[in-house]
Amino acid sequence: MTPGDREVAGQWADLQAEAVTIVTEAGRAGITLRVVGSAGIRLHCSGPGPVMDMLNRPAKDIDFVVPEKHRKGMRRYLEERGYLIDRDLLIAMEGTRYSFRHAEHGTDIDVFVERLDFCHTIEVASRLHRHPVTLPVEELLLQKLQIVELTMTDMMDIAVVLATHHVGASQEGAGQEGTGQPGPGGDEAEAIDGGHIARIFARDWGFHHTATRNLTRIRQVVGRDAGIDISEQANARVQDGVTALLAVIEAEPKSRGWRIRDRIGERKQWWQDVDDKEATY
């Protein structure tokens, strides 16, 4: 490990420790918070961390989701912990998103209220208690697949999830760590519930279109001679995961609204515009 690698790993360790402390302490105070974003992916199980370190995935900030009824308690808790709120963003987002920076160590935190509302909307209120620290792996993947213009770090995150979790057809009612089958390579993570993802896409042509395009792109950028250089074994798991997930998505019966929207295709914009500040997560 190079000095740069050690520095990045140390930054991740600090962010992870802070994220777990916040979730734990807030929980004791009756406030539900769950980690999302790259920190959520890294925290979800033991597999992603080493792969993210291998890719030099930079540590940025911590993202959380909070139930609407816990917004005031969340803000009070974070401010008591030394975080300063971005009042301009709070006003602009009308209480649907909060942004904080710690007065001393400078850690940035974003908090989303009940949903991730970007290029496409992901409703998560009913999924907050399926894992004790993060959102379920399906939402961790969906929040990356919904991005219309993927960055390299976004693609790294998608590749990491697929390299460390295998895809199942459906696990309705599952979702907690260890409730699925062990993935390839001995990872203890649960399988990705492909059926859950497919059902979301079957009702929303736009989200389906963005996500399937992104999955196809991941196939092209992962590999030793492509943009994301991971091990041959990890690359094979990513390729298998993309193939399996696309197959489950394709097989899911589509809603009437989906079929009507499909006739229009790309002639009409299929995503929501997101400004630069809103897109940072």
N, C-alpha and C positions, 0 to 999 in steps of 0.2 A: 504494500500500500504506500503510495507516494505521500509527501507532506500535504499536498492539495486534497488527496482522497481522505486523509485523516481529518483535515479541517472540515470538509463537507460532512463526514460521518459524525463529527462532534457537534456540528450545527443541528443535524437531525436529532441527535440524542437530546440536546437541550430542548428542541421544539416538542419532541415526543413526551419528555418528562413534564413539561409545562402543560401540554394538552391533557395528559392523564390526570395530573393534579387538579386542573380546572374541572374536568368532568366529575371526578370523585368528590371534591369539596362542594361543588354546586349541587350534586346529587344529595349529599348529606343535608343541604339546606332546602331540599325539596324542589330543586330546579333541574329540569332535564336538559342536558346538552349532549350532542353527539358530534364526533369529529368527521368531517368530510374532506374532500380535496386530496392532495398528495399525502398530507400527514395522515389522513384517514386510511389511505391505501397502505401506507407503511405500517400503521398500527394494527391493522385488521388481523394479521397473523404473522407468523415468523418468516414466511417465504419472501415477501416483497423487499424487505430491507437489504439483504445482500445483493439482489439483482439491481436495485436502485443505486447502490453504492458502486457496483460494477459499471453502471452507465454514467456515473458522476452526476446523477440527478440532483440539481441544486435544491437546498432547503430554502423556502421562502417565508411562509407564514402559516398560521393555523386557521382553519375554517371550521365553523360549527353550524349546526342547525338547532333551533330552539322552538318549542311549541309556542303558539301565540299567547297563551295564558301565562307563560313564564317570562315574557319579554322584560317586564319591569324588574323582576327579581334578578334576571340575568344581567341587566345593565347595572343594577346596584352592586351585585357581587363583583363584577369586573372592575368597576370604578373603585371599590374598596380594596381591590387587589393591586391598584396602581395604574390601571389602564385609563387612557383619556379618549373620550368619544369624538368621532368626526361629526360635528353637528351639521355641517353642510350636506354630507351624504345622508344623514338621518332625515333631514328635511326633504331632500330630493327624492328619496326612496319611500317617503311617507310611512316610515316604521316597518317596512318589509325587509330591510337590511340594515345592519349596524356595522360600523368599522371602528376599531380601537387601536391605539398604539401605547405600549407601556412607557411610562415617563422615564424609567431608568434604563432598562436593558433594550428598549426599542422594538420588542416583539410586536408584530402586527397581527391583529385578529379580525376576521370578518365573521359575522353571525347572520345567518339567513333564517327567516321565520317560516317554518312549516313546509316551505317548498323551495326548490332551486329553479329560479325563473330567469333563464338566459335565452339562448337561441331557441330552445324548447323548454317547456315547463315539466318539472318532475315533482310530483306530489309525494311527500315523504311523511306526513303526519302520522299515518297508520303504521309506519315502519320504524319509528324511533326506538322502540323497546326490543327489537330483535337481536341487538348486540349491546353489550354493556358499555362500550366506549365509542364505537363508530356506527355509521349507517351500515346496513347489510351490503355485501359485496356487489349485489346487483345494482344498487344505487351508486356505489362508488364507480362502477363501470359506466352506468348510464350518464353520469354527470360529465364524463369525458366524451362519450359517443355523441352527445347532443351539440357539440361545438362545430359550427359550420367551417371555420377556418382553424384547423388544428395547428398548434405550434409543435416544435420538436419535443418539448417537455410533456405536452399532452399525449403525444404518440408514445413516448416512453412509458407514461403511466398506464395507458391501455395495454401495451405490450407486457408490462410487469404483472398486471392482473391476470392476463391470459396465460402467462408463463408459470404462474403459481397457483392457478385454479383450473380444474377441468370443467367442462360444460355439461350439465345434465339437461334432459328434456323438460322435466318439471319436478318441483319439490314443494308443491302447494302446502303451506303450513310450516315449512322448514324455515331456516334463516339464521339460527344462532350458530356461533362458532362450534364446529365439530359435529353438526347435525347431519351434514351430507357425507358423501363417500370421500375418502382420502384421494387427493389428486395425484397425478403422475409424479414420480420422483420422490415420493414419501412425504410430500407436504401435508400438514394436518388441516389445511383449510377445507371448508365445505365446498361443494361444487357450486358453480354459478347456476342459478335456476333459470335456464334458458326459456322455459315456459312463461315465467313471470315477465321477462323482457319482451317476449314475442307478443304476449297479450296487450302490453302497452302499445307496441308498434302497430298492432292490428287495428287499433282505434284511431291512430294518428299518422296519416300518410307522410306529413312533413318530417316528423321525428324518425319514422321508418326510413325515409329517403336519406336523411343526413347520416343516420347511424350505419346503414348498410354501405353507403359510400365510404365512410370512415373505416369500417372493417375491411373493405377491399383495399383501401390504401395501406392499412397496417400490414397486410400481406406483402406489399411491395417494399416497405421501408425497413422491415426487420430481417436481419441476416448479416453475415460477415462482410458482404460486398455492398450492403445497402447503408442507410443512415443510422440504424440502431444495431450496434454490434453486440450481440449476446451469444452465449454458448450455443453450440449446435443442438444440444438437448433442449435448451430453453426455446430456441427458434422453432424446433419441431412442435413443442407444446403450443406455441402461439399460433402456428399455422393450423394445427389440428383444432384449436379452440375457435379460430375464425370460421373454419369450415363447419364445425358442429353448430355454432351459434347461428350462422346464416341458414343452415338447413332447418333448424327449429323455427326461425323467424319466417322462412318461406312457407313452411307447412301449416302455420297457424291461420285458420280462416279469418278473412278480413271483414270488417264491418261495412255496412252499406255506405256510410260516409267516406270511409277509406277508398272504396271502389270508385265513388263519384269523383273524389279529389284526384285519383290516379289518372283520370281521363284528361285532366288539365296539365298535370305534370309540372315541368319547370317553367312553363309559360307564366306562371304566377309565383311570386316569392313564397317560399314554404317555411321560412323561419322568421323569428322576431329579431328586429334590430337591437343590438346591445352596444351601449357606448363603452369607451375604453375603461372607465372606472368600474362600471358594472361588470365588465368581463373579467376583471382581475380576481382570480380565486384559485 
